[in-house]
Amino acid sequence: MIPFSGHAIILIFYLAHQMINNRYHHPIRILIGVLVFIVTIIYKFFIWNDPTTFLLGGILGFVIWFPSLVYRVKKGKKAIRS
């Protein structure tokens, strides 16, 4: 079984979601997310020496988030046509 970092999955999904859906209306959310992301990178890469699970978790987080972007774009195009 391939290991994934749950922290990376949640952080990548959260940051991408905040940046696209909130469009910087709540910058403190993005700032806190980035700070937690930096702390997680420090722990995963330098303290635990475990970049593989972090990178795989980041990819999985992006893959989980991407369909919501596609849906949002298609929904936006449909609203423009109406």
C-alpha positions in Angstrom: 0.0 0.0 0.0 1.2 3.5 -0.9 1.4 5.8 2.2 -0.2 9.2 2.0 0.2 12.1 4.4 -3.2 13.1 5.7 -1.8 16.5 6.7 -0.7 17.2 3.1 -4.1 16.0 1.7 -6.0 18.3 4.0 -3.7 21.3 3.6 -3.5 21.2 -0.2 -7.3 20.8 -0.5 -7.9 23.5 2.0 -5.5 26.1 0.5 -6.7 25.5 -3.0 -10.3 25.7 -2.0 -9.8 28.9 0.0 -7.9 30.6 -2.8 -10.4 29.8 -5.5 -13.8 29.9 -3.7 -13.2 32.7 -1.2 -11.1 34.9 -3.6 -9.2 36.4 -0.8 -12.3 37.7 1.1 -10.8 36.1 4.2 -7.1 36.5 3.9 -6.5 35.3 7.5 -7.7 31.8 6.6 -5.2 31.6 3.8 -2.4 33.0 6.0 -3.1 30.4 8.7 -3.3 27.7 6.1 0.1 28.7 4.7 1.7 28.9 8.2 0.4 25.4 9.0 1.6 24.2 5.6 5.1 25.6 6.3 5.2 23.9 9.7 4.1 20.6 8.2 6.9 20.9 5.5 9.5 21.5 8.2 8.4 18.5 10.2 7.9 16.2 7.2 11.1 17.1 5.3 13.6 18.0 8.1 12.5 16.3 11.3 10.8 13.1 10.2 12.8 12.8 6.9 9.6 11.7 5.1 9.1 13.7 1.9 7.5 10.8 0.0 4.3 10.6 2.0 4.1 14.4 2.0 4.4 14.7 -1.8 2.0 11.8 -2.5 -0.5 13.3 0.0 -0.1 16.7 -1.8 -0.8 15.1 -5.1 -3.8 13.3 -3.8 -5.1 16.5 -2.1 -4.9 18.3 -5.5 -6.6 15.4 -7.3 -9.5 15.5 -4.7 -9.8 19.2 -5.1 -9.6 19.5 -8.9 -13.2 18.2 -9.7 -14.6 21.0 -7.6 -12.7 23.5 -9.7 -14.0 21.9 -12.9 -17.6 22.0 -11.5 -17.2 25.6 -10.5 -16.0 26.6 -14.0 -18.8 24.7 -15.8 -21.4 26.2 -13.4 -20.0 29.7 -14.1 -20.2 29.2 -17.9 -23.8 28.0 -17.6 -24.7 31.1 -15.6 -23.1 33.3 -18.2 -25.1 31.8 -21.0 -28.5 32.1 -19.2 
